[in-house]
Structures are given as C-alpha cells and as structure tokens.
Amino acid sequence: MRSKERALAVALAALLLTAPFVLAFSVWAQEPTGTHAMKPLVPGNLAEHQPPVQPIPYSHKAHLALGLECKTCHTNPDPGKLMTFPATSTCMSCHATVAKSKPAIQKLAAFAKSQQDVPWVRVYAVLPGVNWTHRKHLDAGMKCETCHGEVAQMDAMSEATSVTTMGVCITCHKANNAPTVCQTCHGWPAGE
C-alpha cells in the first residue's frame, strides 16, 4: 500500500511541477502571428522623413480613430497601380456638418464647391523602372500597415517605412513565397 501512495505522491508532484510549463507553452502556441515579438517585414526608415506640406492639414490618426477604414477614402481603380486620394465629395459627406467652421474644412468646402480635387502631395512614390501595383498586394491579403507603417498613429502622413528599397521588397517576397525574379518588378529588357 505504501508503494502505491508513494507512486501517487510522485505523480502528483510531477504534475504540479510540469503544469506551469504546459500552460505557458499552450498560451505561447496560441499567440497569433505578428505579435510584438515578431520582427516586421517592412522596417522603418533609418532616417526620419518629414511629412510633406499638404494643402489641407489631415490627420489619419483622428479619422481612423472614428472607425474609418483605408478603403473608405482610398480606392484602387483599374489597372490597380495607385490608390486614389478621396474625392472632395467623400470628405464633404461628413464635413458638411462636422467641424465646418474650421478654416481647413472651409478650404475643403471651397474645393468641393468648385468641383476641384484637393491637390494632395503623394508621400510614397514608385521608383522609375519599377512596375508595381497595389492590386496584386491587396489581392494577396497584404494590409496597408505592412508597407505604410502605423498610419492610425500618424497625425501627418510621412514615409515611415523603407518600402521603396529593393532589399525590403525582396525580403518581404521571400517571407511570403512571392516571386523574386527581376521580371516580377522590372520590365526586362527595357522597352518591352
């Protein structure tokens, strides 16, 4: 009888000693990919890039905090290369009543009344010689934040990531099993 009690005590002690490790492993295994411990595919720029001066001050941080999504304002018309800037009518759908006494919104309303687009300054530019499209990346399930950084935390949009460097693109392609041959992004030979 004594040996059964001793065996039971040893088994209980082993269970108590291993339970925390099993629980910790279980929690770790259930963490989603992309947690804070994971290195981002598109690193931040080494040097700080100041946001360009825009014709109207605009805060992505303030607007995204309201629950707006990127696609609410930015569309991707055919052939899918660039995302658009919002039409003034899109902005005015809210700002006809929201903050309409602010000078920036009055300037926006003047653009809308004259049926002119706001001359926004692009923050990211596709480099010459690169054939790049938002469409393929969106269709592959990439999120805007992957390449543009934490836009929801930006009062003024700046080139926060080094997404315009070839090494970063190749690293991301390799990590996502996307093609890395030259012709993926470059017309080769020239003129074709």
N, C-alpha and C positions, 0 to 999 in steps of 0.2 A: 504494500500500500504506500509505503514511504517513497518508493521509486516513482510511482505514478504522480504523487504530489510534487516531487522534485522536478519531474519532466514537465508538469503543468506550470510550475513556477518559472522554469527556464523559458518555456514557450511564451508565457505572458510577458516576461522581461524582454525577450527578443522583439515581441510585438510592440511594446511600449517604446523601445529604442529605435525601431525602424519606422514607426508610424509618421514621425515628423518628416523624415526624408521622402517617404512615399507621397505624403501630402504636398510637400514642396515641389517634387517632380511633377505631380499631377497639375498643380497650378501653373508651373512653367510651361508644360506641354500644351496647355490650353490657351496661352497668350497668343493673340493674333500676330501675324507677321506685320512688320512695320512699326513695332513698338519703339519706345525711346532708345532702347539698346541697339537697334538696328541702324547701321550707317546708311544715310540717304544715298540714293543712286546719283542724284544730281547735287553736287556740293555747292555751297555758297561761293560767291565770287571772293577771290583772295583780297581784292581791293574794294573798298566801298564805292558804289556807284550812286551818285546823287540822282534823285528823280528829276526828270526834265520838267521845265516850267510848262504847265498846261494852261490853255486859255481860260479854263474854269477850274477852280480847286475841286478835287473829287477825292473822297475817302472811301476806298474799298472796305476798310475796317468798319466804318459806320453803316454802310449799306449791307454788307454780308452779315452783320450782327442782327439785322432785321429778318434774316432768313432767306434773302435772295440768293439764287444760285448763279454761277457764271453764265450759264446758257440763257438766263433771263434777259441779259443785256447783250451778250456776245453770241452772234450766230456764226455759222460756218457754211456760207454758200458755196455752190459748185465753182471750181473744181475741188474746194476744200483746203486750199493752201493757207489762207489767212482767216483769222477770226475778225469779225466786224466790230466796229465801235457802235454803241447804241444809237439808234435814231433819236432825234430830239423828242419825237412823239412818245417814245418809250419812257424817257425821263419825265416828260410832262404828264404822263398818266398818273404819277404821284404828285409831282411838284406843281400841278395846277392848284393844289390846295395846301401842300406841305411846304413849309418854310418859304413861301412865295415872297415874303418881304425882304429876304436876304439878297444882297447885291449879286452874288454869284447865281442865284436862281433867277433873278431878274434878267441877267445877261443870257442865261439859258433860254428863258422865255422869249427874248428878242431873237435868238437864233431860230427858235421854233416858229415864231410869228412870220419871219421872213423865209421860212421853209429852207433854211440852210443847215447843213450838218455842222456840228461843233468841230473845229479843226484840231482834234486831239493829236498829240505827238506820240508816235509809237515808241514804246520802251524797248522792246526786243525787235531786232531786225535779222532776217535770214541773210546770211553772208553770201556775197556773189559766188556763183559756181555751185551753190548747194540747192538741190531740188528737194524741198521739204514740204510736208503737208500736215496740218493739224488733223485732217480727217483720218488718215491711217492710224495716227496715235490714239485718237479718241475711240475709233472702232476697235482698237486693241485693248481698250479698257484703261488707258492711262488717265490719270487725274490731272487737272490743271496745276495743282500744287506741286506735282512731281517736277515740272520744269520751271514754274514761275515762283516757287517758294511759298511761304506762308502769307499769301495775299490777304487773308482775313485779318492779319495783324498789321497791315500797311495803311497808314493814313495817306501816303503818297506813293504811288507805284514806282518802283525802281527795278533795275536789273539786278535782282537779288542773287541769282544763281549763275553759274558758269555754263549754262546750257548751250551757248554758242561756240563752244570749243569741241573740236572733233574727238579728242580723247574721252570727253564726258559722254558724248553720243555713243561712241563705240562701247564704252563700259556698260552703259545702260542697255544697249542692244544685246550684248553678251549675257547680261544678267537676265534678260527677258527672252532669250533664244530667238532674237530677231536677226535678220541678215546683217553681216558686217562687210560684205564685199563693197568695193568702191562704187559700183554702179547703183547701190542702194540709195545713195545720196547725191552722187555726182554723175552728170551726163558724160559719157565716155565712149568714144573720143568726142572732143569738142565739135559742136555743130550738128550733132545728131539729136 
